[in-house]
Amino acid sequence: MTQKTLPFSKAEIEKIIAQYPTPFHIYDEKGIRENVRTFIKAFSWAPGFKEYFAVKATPNPHILAILKEEGCGTDCSSLPELLLSEKAGILGEEIMFTSNETPAAEYIKAKKLGAIINLDDITHIPFLEKHAGIPEIISFRYNPGPLRKGNLIIGDPVESKYGLTRPQMFEALKQMKEKGVKRFGIHSFVISNELNSESYVETARMLFQLAIDFKKELGIKLEFVNFSGGIGIPYRPDQTAVDLTALGQKIKAEYKAMIIPNGLDPLKIFAECGRMITGPYGYLVTTAIHRKDIYKQYIGLDASMANLMRPALYGAYHHITVMGKEQAPCDHSYDVVGSLCENNDKFAINRELPKIDTGDILVIHDAGAHGHAMGFNYNGKLRSAELLLKEDKTVKLIRRAETIDDYFATLV
Ligand SMILES: *Cc1c(COP(=O)(O)O)cnc(C)c1O
């Protein structure tokens, strides 16, 4: 079970809305900091542990700067993400560049920044060499194919476009060794939004075993293994968050059983979590502007799926709080909808909620990752502002809302 709480009261959010009209996203700095500290502490036993925050989850340099202060690097997959990282002062091997179908210019920038480049395919070795040169450290993304089962969001690894096969991994490391590379890492991302921690332990075992096999067969001792992201969050109140401390201990046991006896210690452990770091600490704040009774009862919001696409994209559940009605009985069933001319623009379907009146403030939970970031301009929707609720409870605008001028700016 998860208590769906808010870091602000009704009076506090009304004061914020007086300055910044809805809809907007607001991030809770205190929540983000405390959470990431717990995560890093859970792996304090691991030599050189580092979390490379997946920038795509919340691509705002103000958020990146907070995470940098907590000791995180960034996981980037495009040129603009590399530039965001640079803006936040996260440079060199604090950047993991995990891209796919990568344009040459992006490899050139990643190499210039000194990022750790994580190649998605064996053919990218000559491509990288030609355009950017061979770096001093390299990583490869492993796709275990039929050796692993994926989960709902990410799907079956055999159907996944990412990574190298097991034989290609051996060949790629061999080729890079021949080219003079001395520092190696491996990466795999097969699970997404997963709440069962056993899946991560399995990823750890899978990569540890690969590290053992590389040492035996190629004489290569890896510098790091990167478990990537995918730790889920309890979007539903009846779900429970992954116990990060327990997860750290389970992986420690595998490290002791597999890495130490095989002479691979110290082997650095890296993660690239996004969702779990910021997801629960971001909220989409919106106003109910219409009520409609036809065959069903609808609540129309001033936000739409352009502000938060997950419900429309995956049928994802996002908890909703009606401000000031937290204790009221949930005796109404509503479809809570946005204004796009798309009938899947629904934040909730048949949701049991208290009676909602126009003017009520609705807060949509767990929008801190893959929320604003997935925004778009379809139907002439303008992207909303992003606010930071600081630890001292003051609010800072960290991205202004788009204007009509922004919308017209790219037209020739
Ligand atoms: C999306 C992504 C992540 C982060 O995934 P979360 O589910 O947000 O933790 C990490 N690495 C790569 C390569 C990704 O594409």
The ligand as a MOL file (V3000), in Angstrom:
LIG
                    3D

  0  0  0     0  0            999 V3000
M  V30 BEGIN CTAB
M  V30 COUNTS 15 15 0 0 0
M  V30 BEGIN ATOM
M  V30 1 C 14.3400 5.2060 -20.3290 0
M  V30 2 C 15.7040 4.7060 -20.0530 0
M  V30 3 C 16.1880 4.6380 -18.7450 0
M  V30 4 C 15.3470 4.9930 -17.5540 0
M  V30 5 O 14.2730 4.1700 -17.3950 0
M  V30 6 P 13.2640 4.3640 -16.1590 0
M  V30 7 O 12.1960 3.3790 -16.4320 0
M  V30 8 O 12.8130 5.7750 -16.2360 0
M  V30 9 O 14.0440 4.0830 -14.9360 0
M  V30 10 C 17.4780 4.2090 -18.5460 0
M  V30 11 N 18.2680 3.8540 -19.5850 0
M  V30 12 C 17.8490 3.9250 -20.8450 0
M  V30 13 C 18.7750 3.5320 -21.9320 0
M  V30 14 C 16.5550 4.3280 -21.1300 0
M  V30 15 O 16.1300 4.3760 -22.3940 0
M  V30 END ATOM
M  V30 BEGIN BOND
M  V30 1 1 1 2
M  V30 2 1 2 3
M  V30 3 2 2 14
M  V30 4 1 3 4
M  V30 5 2 3 10
M  V30 6 1 4 5
M  V30 7 1 5 6
M  V30 8 2 6 7
M  V30 9 1 6 8
M  V30 10 1 6 9
M  V30 11 1 10 11
M  V30 12 2 11 12
M  V30 13 1 12 13
M  V30 14 1 12 14
M  V30 15 1 14 15
M  V30 END BOND
M  V30 END CTAB
M  END
